[in-house]
């Protein structure tokens, strides 16, 4: 699949000098990774349309920031004032709120979730709790089905929570948050879990030692869920790893997309989508379609019961999190009429094909520049870089080399032993197979609320 976009001279001027030629790769200076705000935005918008093409344009992602909310109102081009910069955004367009599938919504949702995780870590520090990063995975093979692997990994986690060792530690674990991630490499799909445990301990060494005691129960839980694993599929790390992981939350995919080389553990879903859209990689397209089918509707983060309330965080849905922040000062500088946005059978393509250029123009030249791009026709350019490199980028986070090194990876690509039977898709969910009602009830209940263990922080 390819998208050969070429900007017009009007578009080049409005976008701040876009040439259509590949720009230099993002700089890696000192200990920081930087990337252009415009490149990030162009990438997201282009990959969003690619996702729509792979899933069918009737899918919600095909409507996101593309279809009108009202056929009569048109689309607003707004400038949002932040303390250090202005950022352009659209109003009057639909949003899908898909954290797994939509690059645009995912970025905004992840920004909100990162704020929630930072609030949790701050609360833990105020309570004298020790954060421990626990990374869990299982052996896997290239023929294993992603959906079945994920269900069995989820079942193994539920078994871990019912294990006697975990029960013995419940009075010391005051809460947890679990994130599910997946890569695809030479040994197939590799789903893995990252858990941040808030542990009551005298020091970090004691907290990590308590978490390391969960290795035997985890291996037993894998076996009970029909999976296998070794010590390589289990890692416990201290507060630095937890803080680094939260710090890069939502930025990890952007950082990964800056490089051209695959990681040793394979490609992330964002890298698969980029390869499908930008390189015409058919295998990557099929893999990403499978990922989208399996992950759609799943929660990005799972908090233990009572923890959000203890921290003072409300429940924000992905759909609400995907909306632009209403707190900064926001003003509309231009209005694109419905017929201009959609375009017609004859004449220039609709403005929705130039979303990136319009936002660039709004930030650079205001309403007049927006009007020129709207009238120019054409499509957003397909570039390796779409603007000057800056440090204060749209990710809202700068990650140092030390933090990158401290981030927990997925412990490599732990392949299944030779001759192992692949994990195939089965009828019905893993939860529905062979579980007693009592066990299912306990699994749904998860951990007891923090308030039931011990009252903390007043």
C-alpha positions in Angstrom: 0.0 0.0 0.0 1.4 3.4 -0.9 0.3 7.0 -0.7 2.3 9.1 -3.2 1.4 12.6 -1.9 2.9 15.6 -3.6 2.4 19.2 -2.2 1.6 22.1 -4.5 3.6 25.3 -4.4 0.8 27.0 -2.4 0.9 24.1 0.1 4.7 24.4 0.4 4.6 28.0 1.3 1.7 27.6 3.8 3.4 24.7 5.5 6.6 26.6 6.2 8.8 25.4 3.3 7.8 21.8 2.7 9.5 20.5 -0.3 8.2 17.0 -0.7 11.8 15.6 -0.3 12.8 13.5 2.6 14.3 15.7 5.3 17.2 14.7 7.6 16.4 12.1 10.2 15.5 13.4 13.7 18.6 14.5 15.6 19.8 12.6 18.6 21.8 15.2 20.5 23.4 14.9 24.0 21.2 12.5 25.9 17.8 13.5 24.4 15.6 12.3 21.6 13.9 15.0 19.7 11.4 14.9 16.9 9.5 17.5 14.9 6.0 18.4 16.1 4.9 18.6 12.4 6.5 15.2 11.6 4.6 13.6 14.5 1.3 15.2 13.4 1.8 14.3 9.7 2.7 10.7 10.7 -0.3 10.3 12.9 -2.8 11.7 10.3 -1.3 9.7 7.5 -1.2 6.5 9.5 -4.8 7.1 10.7 -6.0 7.1 7.1 -4.0 4.0 6.4 -5.7 2.3 9.4 -9.0 3.3 7.9 -8.1 1.7 4.6 -7.0 -1.5 6.3 -10.1 -1.8 8.4 -12.6 -0.4 5.9 -13.6 3.3 5.8 -16.9 2.6 7.6 -14.9 1.7 10.7 -14.9 4.4 13.4 -11.3 5.3 12.7 -12.3 6.1 9.2 -14.5 8.9 10.5 -12.2 10.3 13.1 -11.2 13.9 12.4 -12.5 13.3 8.9 -16.3 13.2 9.1 -18.4 16.2 10.2 -20.4 16.2 13.5 -23.0 18.4 11.7 -23.5 18.6 8.0 -24.6 22.2 8.4 -21.9 23.6 10.7 -18.7 22.7 9.0 -15.2 22.5 10.6 -13.5 25.1 12.9 -9.8 25.6 12.8 -8.8 26.6 16.3 -5.7 27.8 18.0 -5.1 26.5 21.5 -2.9 28.6 23.8 -0.5 26.7 26.0 2.0 28.4 28.3 4.9 27.9 25.9 3.3 27.6 22.4 0.2 27.6 20.3 -1.2 24.4 18.8 -3.8 24.2 16.1 -6.7 21.7 16.2 -10.0 21.0 14.5 -13.5 21.4 16.0 -16.7 20.1 14.6 -15.3 16.7 13.5 -16.0 13.3 14.9 -13.5 11.4 17.1 -13.3 7.6 17.4 -11.7 7.4 20.9 -9.8 4.2 20.0 -6.7 3.9 22.0 -5.4 0.8 20.1 -6.3 1.6 16.5 -6.3 5.4 16.0 -2.8 7.1 16.1 -4.4 10.5 16.7 -6.8 9.5 19.5 -4.2 7.1 21.0 -1.8 10.0 21.5 -4.3 12.1 23.4 -5.6 9.2 25.5 -2.1 8.2 26.4 -1.3 11.7 27.5 -4.2 11.6 29.9 -3.3 8.2 31.2 0.3 9.3 31.8 -1.0 12.1 33.9 -3.1 9.6 35.9 0.0 7.3 36.4 2.1 10.2 37.5 -0.6 11.2 40.0 -0.5 7.6 41.3 3.3 7.6 41.8 3.1 11.0 43.6 0.4 9.6 45.9 2.5 6.5 46.5 5.5 8.6 47.5 3.4 10.7 49.9 2.2 7.5 51.5 5.7 6.0 51.8 5.0 3.2 49.4 7.7 1.6 47.2 6.8 1.3 43.5 8.0 -2.0 41.9 7.8 -2.6 38.1 6.9 -6.3 37.4 7.1 -7.5 33.8 5.4 -10.8 32.9 5.4 -12.8 29.8 5.3 -16.4 28.5 7.0 -18.5 25.9 5.5 -18.3 22.4 6.0 -19.5 18.9 5.5 -18.1 15.4 2.4 -20.2 14.9 0.7 -19.1 18.1 -2.6 -17.2 17.7 -2.5 -13.7 19.2 -6.0 -13.8 20.6 -5.5 -17.1 22.4 -2.1 -16.1 23.7 -3.6 -13.0 25.2 -6.5 -14.8 26.8 -4.2 -17.4 28.3 -1.9 -14.7 29.6 -4.9 -12.9 31.2 -6.0 -16.2 32.7 -2.4 -16.7 34.1 -2.6 -13.3 35.8 -5.9 -14.1 37.4 -4.4 -17.4 38.7 -1.5 -15.4 40.1 -3.9 -13.2 42.0 -5.5 -16.3 43.5 -2.2 -18.0 44.4 -1.3 -18.4 48.1 1.9 -16.4 47.8 0.0 -13.4 46.3 -2.6 -13.7 49.1 0.2 -13.6 51.7 1.5 -10.4 50.1 -1.9 -8.7 49.9 -1.3 -6.8 53.1 1.9 -5.4 51.7 0.7 -4.6 48.1 -1.5 -1.5 48.5 -2.5 -1.3 44.8 -1.5 -2.1 41.3 -1.9 -0.9 37.7 -1.4 -3.4 34.8 -0.7 -2.4 31.2 -0.9 -4.9 28.3 1.6 -4.6 25.4 2.5 -6.7 22.3 5.2 -6.9 19.7 5.7 -9.2 16.7 9.1 -10.7 15.9 10.8 -13.7 14.5 9.1 -15.9 17.0 5.6 -14.5 16.3 3.4 -12.5 18.6 4.8 -11.6 22.0 2.2 -10.2 24.4 3.5 -9.1 27.8 2.2 -7.4 31.0 3.8 -4.5 32.9 2.5 -4.2 36.5 3.3 -1.3 38.8 2.9 -2.6 42.3 2.8 -0.2 45.3 4.5 -2.1 48.1 4.7 -1.3 51.8 8.3 -1.9 52.6 11.2 -0.3 54.6 13.2 0.2 51.5 13.3 -0.5 47.8 15.5 -3.6 48.1 12.9 -5.2 50.4 10.0 -4.3 48.0 11.8 -5.8 45.0 12.7 -8.9 47.0 9.0 -9.4 47.9 8.0 -9.0 44.2 10.8 -11.5 43.1 9.1 -14.1 45.4 6.3 -14.1 42.8 8.4 -15.9 40.2 7.5 -19.5 41.2 3.8 -18.6 41.5 3.9 -16.9 38.0 5.5 -20.0 36.4 2.8 -22.2 38.1 0.1 -19.8 36.9 1.4 -20.0 33.3 1.3 -23.8 33.4 -2.2 -23.7 34.8 -3.3 -21.5 31.9 -1.8 -23.8 29.3 1.4 -21.7 28.8 5.0 -22.2 29.6 7.8 -19.9 30.8 11.2 -19.6 32.5 12.8 -17.0 34.7 13.5 -15.0 31.5 9.8 -14.2 31.4 9.8 -12.5 34.8 11.4 -9.3 36.0 11.1 -7.1 39.0 12.6 -3.6 39.1 12.5 -0.7 41.4 11.1 2.9 41.4 13.5 4.1 38.6 12.1 1.6 36.1 8.5 2.4 37.2 9.1 6.2 36.9 10.8 5.8 33.5 8.0 3.6 32.2 5.4 6.2 33.2 7.6 9.0 31.9 7.6 7.5 28.4 3.9 6.5 28.5 2.4 7.6 25.2 5.8 8.6 23.8 7.2 5.1 23.4 5.6 4.5 20.0 6.7 7.9 18.7 10.3 7.2 19.9 10.2 3.8 18.3 9.0 5.2 15.0 12.0 7.6 14.8 14.4 4.7 14.1 14.5 2.5 11.0 15.8 -0.6 12.7 13.5 -3.1 14.4 14.1 -3.8 18.0 15.5 -7.1 19.0 12.1 -8.2 20.3 10.3 -7.2 17.0 7.9 -4.5 15.9 5.2 -2.7 17.9 1.7 -2.3 16.4 2.6 1.3 15.5 5.6 0.1 13.6 3.6 -2.5 11.8 1.0 0.1 10.8 3.8 2.5 9.6 5.4 -0.3 7.5 2.0 -1.1 6.0 1.2 2.5 5.1 4.6 3.9 4.3 6.4 0.9 2.8 3.5 -1.1 1.3 4.5 -4.1 3.5 1.6 -6.6 3.0 2.7 -8.9 5.8 2.8 -6.0 8.2 -0.7 -5.0 7.1 -2.1 -8.4 7.8 -0.4 -8.6 11.2 -1.7 -5.1 12.1 -5.3 -6.1 11.0 -5.0 -9.1 13.3 -3.8 -7.0 16.2 -6.7 -4.5 15.6 -9.2 -7.3 15.7 -7.9 -8.8 18.9 -7.2 -5.6 20.9 -10.3 -3.5 19.9 -12.4 -2.9 23.0 -9.7 -4.0 25.5 -8.6 -1.6 28.3 -5.2 -0.1 28.0 -4.7 0.0 31.8 -6.3 -2.0 34.6 -6.3 -0.5 38.0 -6.8 -2.6 41.2 -10.1 -1.9 42.9 -10.1 1.1 45.1 -6.8 2.5 44.0 -8.1 5.3 41.7 -10.4 6.5 44.5 -7.6 6.4 47.0 -5.4 8.5 44.6 -8.3 10.9 43.9 -8.6 10.1 40.2 -12.0 9.9 38.5 -13.0 7.5 35.8 -12.4 9.0 32.3 -13.4 7.0 29.3 -11.2 6.7 26.3 -13.7 8.7 24.3 -13.6 11.6 26.8 -9.8 11.4 27.1 -9.5 11.7 23.3 -11.1 15.1 23.2 -8.9 18.2 23.1 -8.1 19.7 26.5 -10.7 22.4 27.2 -8.6 24.1 29.9 -6.2 26.1 27.8 -7.5 29.2 26.0 -8.9 28.2 22.7 -10.2 30.4 19.9 -11.5 29.8 16.4 -9.6 31.6 13.6 -11.2 30.0 10.6 -14.3 28.1 9.5 -14.2 25.5 6.7 -17.7 25.1 5.1 -19.0 21.6 4.7 -18.7 21.6 0.9 -15.1 22.8 1.2 -14.2 20.1 3.7 -15.8 17.2 1.8 -15.1 18.4 -1.8 -17.1 17.2 -4.8 -16.9 15.1 -7.8 -15.4 18.0 -9.8 -12.8 20.5 -8.7 -10.2 20.4 -6.0 -10.1 17.7 -3.4 -11.8 18.5 -0.1 -9.9 20.2 2.6 -10.0 17.0 4.7 -7.3 15.6 2.5 -5.0 18.4 3.7 -5.5 18.3 7.4 -1.8 18.4 8.3 -1.1 21.3 6.0 -4.1 23.2 7.3 -3.0 22.8 10.9 0.6 23.8 10.0 -0.8 26.9 8.2 -2.9 27.9 11.1 0.1 27.9 13.4 2.4 29.7 10.9 0.2 32.2 9.1 -3.3 32.3 10.7 -6.6 32.5 8.9 -5.2 33.8 5.6 -2.7 30.9 5.3 -5.5 28.4 6.2 -7.7 29.9 3.4 -4.9 29.5 0.8 -4.4 25.8 1.7 -8.1 25.1 1.7 -8.4 26.6 -1.8 -5.2 25.0 -3.2 -6.4 21.4 -3.5 -4.2 18.4 -3.3 -3.2 16.2 -0.4 -0.9 16.2 2.6 2.6 15.5 1.6 4.3 12.2 2.5 7.6 13.2 4.1 10.2 11.7 6.3 10.2 15.0 8.2 7.7 17.8 8.0 9.2 20.7 9.9 12.0 22.0 12.0 13.2 19.9 14.9 12.4 21.3 18.3 12.9 20.0 21.8 9.6 21.1 23.3 7.6 18.7 21.2 4.1 17.6 21.1 4.8 14.5 23.2 5.1 16.6 26.3 8.0 14.5 27.5 11.7 14.3 26.9 13.4 11.0 27.7 17.0 10.8 28.7 19.4 8.1 27.7 19.5 6.9 31.3 15.7 6.7 31.5 15.6 4.8 28.2 18.1 2.3 29.6 16.0 1.9 32.7 12.8 1.3 30.9 11.7 -2.4 31.2 11.7 -4.1 27.8 9.8 -7.3 27.1 12.7 -9.4 28.2 13.6 -10.4 24.7 11.7 -12.8 22.5 11.3 -16.0 24.6 10.6 -18.6 22.0 8.8 -21.8 22.7 11.0 -24.9 22.7 11.4 -26.9 19.5 8.5 -29.2 18.9 6.1 -27.3 21.2 2.4 -27.2 20.1 1.2 -23.8 18.9 -1.4 -22.0 20.9 -4.4 -22.0 18.5 -7.6 -20.1 18.6 -10.4 -22.0 20.4 -14.1 -21.5 20.5 -15.3 -19.3 23.3 -13.3 -17.1 25.6 -10.6 -18.5 27.9 -12.6 -17.2 30.8 -15.6 -19.3 29.8 -13.7 -22.5 29.5 -13.3 -24.7 32.6 -13.9 -22.2 35.3 -16.2 -22.5 38.2 -18.6 -19.7 39.0 -16.8 -19.1 42.3 -13.5 -18.8 40.5 -15.0 -16.4 37.9 -16.4 -14.3 40.6 -13.1 -14.0 42.4 -11.4 -13.1 39.1 -13.8 -10.3 38.4 -13.4 -9.0 41.9 -9.6 -8.8 41.6 -7.7 -7.4 44.5 -9.6 -5.9 47.5 -9.9 -2.2 47.7 -6.9 -0.4 49.3 -9.2 0.8 52.1 -9.9 -2.8 53.1 -6.2 -3.6 53.7 -5.1 -0.6 55.6 -6.1 3.0 55.8 -3.3 5.1 54.3 -2.6 8.9 54.1 -5.4 9.8 56.5 
